[in-house]
Amino acid sequence: MSQELILGLPVAGAAHPTSPTQALGKWQSSCSSREAVLIIPCASLSQCRRFDYRPKTDPYCQARYTFCPTGSAVPVMKEEDVIEVYRLQAPVWEFKYGDLLGHLKIMHDAVGFRSALTGKNYTMEWYELFQLGNCTFPHLRPGMDAPFWCNQGAACFYEGIDDAHWKENGTLVLVTTISGAMFNEMAKWVKYDNETGIYYETWTVQASPDKKSTVWFDSYECSKFILRTYQKLADLGAVFNKVQTNYTSIILFSGEPIYLGNETSIFGPQGNKTLAAAIRDFYYPFKPHKTVREFFVDLLKIIDRVILNHEFYLFYNLEYWFLPMKFPYLKIIYEEVPLPVGSKTSVGV
């Protein structure tokens, strides 16, 4: 008996008022020319990421590195089992570049499990189906007016923990111990989380570097999945050890975002052709580059648009927003997010 993590791909959009402030608590269903998607109401627009199903993947989207190549179903543990839970963290693309991105504190997060009854280890993580670049910027395909996104992310569960990978340049540390029953409840939640939270979002967007500043849009990437998993375990009764846990965030700084519309309202037959052209023009320099000269020419264009002209177009929850960028424009931070305290009384293991 097993619980499978179902993967897949996206497509539609929904209407919102003109700013995140006005949009709080509002929602509606919508459909594009391809698939209908229900956006579920939530407390803040910056966290509204749940959909009623995961659409099928588009064959155009291709990964250089296969997603979850050794993935397996989540096992059902015996209720009396004792499961050790490990925090796993290593530099992004450590398998290719070693500790290079670790020096910039650009880290990837996962969680590990060890069963006392079977002695088996498992790793669980959440990441892009088609690599980070595809999740951050779209493809501009010939003959298609709208930018084409390959921005899906999903959970990956597989047997084994690669100790060398996590220890050499990162972290492998015990954070809590749970029962087999708690693990099984967590697995049910993972299936729900994976089927309804389907889009990877690289950027966090804030009003200023101040820690209490408004967060216009929150990122949705590997570390957020781990934080949600830890919180679920805490709610189930897990008591966490006193371990410092830091996570990477890539932050854009912007004034209040301006809502522009979805794919249909901007790029459809009755769309705004001027706005559509501006969005396509903005994304063009972010394309993959074949030469060093081409890269630097486009880099100057990006600096001109984002820093000198304070412009950024964000695609979030299948909608386009204009960000009036402001200093310091972009920042990579590596800050502590404490391990959670549950909402239920701890269950003894």
Secondary structure, DSSP 8 states (H G I E B T S, - for coil): -EE--------------SSHHHHTT---EEE-SS-EEEB---S-GGG--BBS------TT---SS-SSTT---EE---TT-EEEEEEEEEETTHHHHTTTGGGGT-EEEEEEEEETTT--EEEEEEEESSHHHHHHS-B--TT-SS-B---BEEEEEEE---HHHHHHHSEEEEEEEEEHHHHHHHHHHHHHHHHHB-B-B-EEEESSSSTTS-EEE--BSHHHHHHHHHHHHHHTT----S---EEEEEEEEESS-EEEEEHHHHHSTTS-HHHHHHHHHHHGGGS--SSHHHHHHHHHHHHIIIIIS-EEEEEETTEEEEEEEEEEEEEEEEEE------SS-----
